[in-house]
Amino acid sequence: MEDAWLIFEYLPMAYKSEKDQEYINFLWDAFQTNYKSEKYQFAYLAYHMLFMSFVYFTIWKVKNNLNDDFQKALIGFQNDTEKIFEQATSPFVFHKINERTIFRFLKLIGCEKDRIGNYAKMVDDRNDIAHSNGNIFYNAQTTLDEKISLLLKLIDEIHHHSGTIILKCFENFLLKNYDPETREFPIGLEQIHEILIQKNYFSQKDIEICSTFNIKKLSKTKNYKSIKVLYESFTEYYIDIDGTVGEER
């Protein structure tokens, strides 16, 4: 269980609503409680729900930053489902679609078909233990620990594919939010927290990717000085001097 907490490096640093935060905390508490009481099957159910939450947060970034592609991916869904997704105000809206099907949106960030099949298989495994079938599949700690390690590997793999859209999101934020007179919050750090971090459900791992952004690529952009000020506010607050990423301070 000692590595299970690593999932929080991939989950949002801030949430748009207290309800979302409470839900994630509830799942983590359910995981810990069942793990400690050796109810490993129920512990896995809670951890898998954290895994699916990560998937929803990832697809939310796709929706916000690759919207044209996202709209094309909706072709074939019922009109009601399309409307729900188009008007979504929370990543958890994605639970309304079959969990195996939701993984197909990961094609938009370059996940290969065979890998998507592996992600979907985790749903099948979860379903095997979520029904009253008379079986206790996870009755040993080592079995659950192996499953957690696998989920963390899949999470890291999916996140790696998210790098391009995260950098795109960060660049678009800098280009659109440099002016204190026209943005929602005059103070740069408030704008970063509310519009970049919270709105996009950015995680610590997302911040790590943003730390690789080369601000010099925008040096010939109009208002570069103001853009750089916003960029430096971000790096000074979220990234340590040695280049490592820390929690929000």
C-alpha positions in Angstrom: 0.0 0.0 0.0 3.0 2.3 0.5 2.9 3.4 -3.2 -0.9 3.7 -3.5 -0.8 7.4 -2.5 1.1 8.1 -5.7 -2.2 8.4 -7.6 -2.6 11.8 -6.0 0.3 13.1 -8.1 -2.0 12.5 -11.1 -5.2 13.8 -9.5 -6.2 17.5 -9.5 -4.4 19.8 -7.1 -7.6 21.9 -6.9 -11.2 21.2 -7.7 -13.9 23.5 -9.0 -16.3 22.4 -6.3 -16.1 21.1 -2.8 -18.3 18.2 -3.8 -15.7 16.9 -6.3 -13.0 17.2 -3.6 -15.2 15.4 -1.0 -15.8 12.6 -3.5 -12.1 11.9 -4.1 -11.5 12.1 -0.4 -14.3 9.6 0.2 -12.9 7.1 -2.3 -9.4 7.4 -0.7 -10.8 6.9 2.8 -12.8 3.9 1.6 -9.7 2.4 0.1 -7.6 2.9 3.2 -10.3 1.6 5.6 -10.9 -1.6 3.6 -7.2 -2.1 3.0 -6.4 -1.9 6.7 -9.2 -4.2 7.6 -8.1 -6.7 5.0 -11.2 -6.3 2.9 -9.0 -6.2 -0.2 -11.8 -6.7 -2.7 -13.6 -3.6 -1.6 -10.4 -1.7 -1.3 -9.8 -2.4 -5.0 -13.2 -1.2 -6.0 -12.5 2.2 -4.3 -9.0 2.4 -5.9 -10.4 1.6 -9.3 -12.9 4.4 -9.0 -10.0 6.7 -8.3 -8.4 5.4 -11.5 -11.6 6.1 -13.5 -11.7 9.6 -12.0 -8.2 10.2 -13.3 -9.4 9.0 -16.8 -12.4 11.4 -16.6 -10.0 14.3 -15.7 -7.8 13.4 -18.6 -10.7 13.4 -21.1 -11.9 16.7 -19.6 -8.5 18.2 -20.8 -9.1 16.7 -24.2 -12.6 18.2 -24.4 -11.2 21.7 -23.4 -8.1 21.7 -25.6 -9.0 19.5 -28.5 -12.6 20.3 -28.8 -12.9 19.9 -32.6 -11.5 16.4 -32.4 -13.6 15.7 -29.3 -16.8 16.7 -31.2 -15.8 14.3 -34.1 -15.3 11.5 -31.5 -18.9 12.1 -30.4 -20.3 11.0 -33.8 -22.2 7.9 -33.3 -23.5 8.6 -29.8 -27.1 9.4 -29.2 -28.1 13.0 -29.5 -28.9 13.3 -25.8 -25.5 12.0 -24.9 -23.8 14.4 -27.3 -25.7 17.3 -25.7 -24.8 16.2 -22.2 -21.1 16.0 -23.1 -21.1 19.3 -25.0 -22.7 21.1 -22.1 -20.7 19.3 -19.4 -19.6 21.4 -16.5 -17.8 18.6 -14.6 -15.6 15.7 -15.7 -17.8 13.4 -13.7 -20.5 13.8 -16.4 -18.5 11.2 -18.3 -19.8 8.5 -16.0 -23.0 8.6 -18.1 -21.2 6.6 -20.8 -20.2 3.0 -20.7 -16.8 2.8 -19.0 -15.3 0.6 -21.6 -16.4 3.0 -24.3 -15.1 6.1 -22.6 -11.5 4.9 -23.2 -11.9 5.5 -26.9 -11.5 9.2 -26.4 -7.9 8.5 -25.4 -7.2 7.8 -29.1 -7.2 11.6 -29.4 -4.0 11.9 -27.4 -2.3 9.1 -29.3 -3.1 6.0 -27.2 -2.9 2.9 -29.4 -5.9 0.6 -29.8 -4.2 -2.3 -28.1 -3.3 -0.2 -25.1 -6.8 1.1 -24.9 -7.9 -2.5 -24.8 -5.7 -3.0 -21.8 -7.2 0.0 -20.0 -10.7 -1.4 -20.8 -9.7 -4.8 -19.4 -9.3 -3.2 -16.0 -13.0 -2.4 -16.1 -13.8 -6.0 -16.9 -11.6 -7.1 -13.9 -13.4 -4.6 -11.7 -16.8 -5.9 -12.9 -15.8 -9.5 -12.0 -15.6 -8.5 -8.4 -18.4 -6.0 -8.3 -21.2 -8.6 -8.6 -22.6 -11.2 -6.2 -21.0 -14.1 -7.8 -19.9 -16.0 -4.7 -16.2 -15.4 -5.3 -13.6 -13.5 -3.3 -10.9 -12.8 -5.9 -8.7 -10.6 -3.7 -8.1 -12.3 -0.4 -4.4 -11.5 -0.1 -2.6 -8.2 0.3 0.0 -9.1 -2.4 -2.8 -9.6 -5.0 -4.2 -6.1 -4.4 -0.7 -4.5 -4.3 0.0 -6.0 -7.7 -3.2 -4.6 -9.1 -2.4 -1.2 -7.6 1.0 -1.2 -9.2 -0.5 -2.1 -12.5 -3.1 0.7 -12.3 -0.3 3.2 -11.4 1.7 2.1 -14.5 -1.4 2.5 -16.7 -2.1 6.0 -15.2 1.5 7.1 -15.9 1.3 5.7 -19.4 -1.9 7.6 -20.2 -0.5 10.8 -18.6 2.6 10.6 -20.8 0.3 10.7 -23.8 -1.4 13.8 -22.3 1.8 15.8 -22.5 1.0 17.6 -25.8 -2.4 18.8 -24.8 -1.2 19.9 -21.4 1.6 22.1 -23.0 -1.0 23.4 -25.5 -3.3 24.3 -22.7 -0.5 26.1 -20.8 0.6 28.0 -23.9 -3.0 29.1 -24.7 -3.4 30.2 -21.1 -0.3 32.4 -21.3 -1.4 33.9 -24.6 -4.9 34.7 -23.4 -4.4 35.8 -19.8 -1.4 38.0 -19.7 -3.4 41.3 -19.4 -4.5 42.2 -15.8 -7.0 44.6 -17.2 -9.0 42.1 -19.2 -8.6 38.8 -17.3 -10.9 37.6 -14.6 -8.4 38.2 -11.8 -5.9 41.1 -11.8 -3.5 39.2 -9.6 -1.5 36.7 -11.7 -1.4 33.9 -9.2 -5.2 34.1 -8.7 -5.7 33.8 -12.5 -3.3 30.9 -12.6 -5.0 29.1 -9.8 -8.6 29.7 -10.9 -8.3 29.5 -14.7 -5.3 27.3 -15.4 -5.1 24.9 -12.4 -8.7 24.6 -11.1 -10.6 25.0 -14.4 -8.5 22.3 -16.1 -8.2 20.1 -13.1 -4.4 20.2 -13.3 -2.4 17.7 -11.3 1.1 17.9 -9.9 2.2 15.8 -12.8 0.6 18.2 -15.2 2.6 21.0 -13.5 5.8 19.0 -14.1 5.0 18.9 -17.8 4.3 22.7 -17.8 7.7 23.2 -16.2 9.3 21.9 -19.5 7.6 24.7 -21.5 10.2 27.0 -23.3 8.9 30.5 -22.9 11.4 31.7 -25.4 9.3 30.2 -28.2 6.9 33.1 -27.6 9.6 35.8 -27.6 8.4 37.2 -30.9 4.8 37.3 -29.8 3.1 40.6 -29.2 3.0 41.5 -25.5 5.8 39.0 -24.8 6.9 41.0 -21.7 3.5 40.7 -20.1 3.3 37.0 -21.1 6.6 36.4 -19.5 5.5 38.1 -16.2 2.6 35.7 -16.0 4.9 32.8 -16.8 7.4 33.8 -14.1 4.6 34.1 -11.6 3.7 30.5 -12.4 7.3 29.1 -12.2 8.1 31.1 -9.0 5.1 29.7 -7.2 4.7 26.2 -8.5 8.2 25.2 -9.4 11.1 25.2 -6.9 14.4 26.8 -7.8 16.0 23.4 -8.5 13.3 22.8 -11.1 11.2 20.4 -9.0 7.5 20.7 -8.6 6.0 21.3 -5.2 2.5 21.5 -3.8 0.6 24.7 -3.9 2.0 27.0 -1.3 
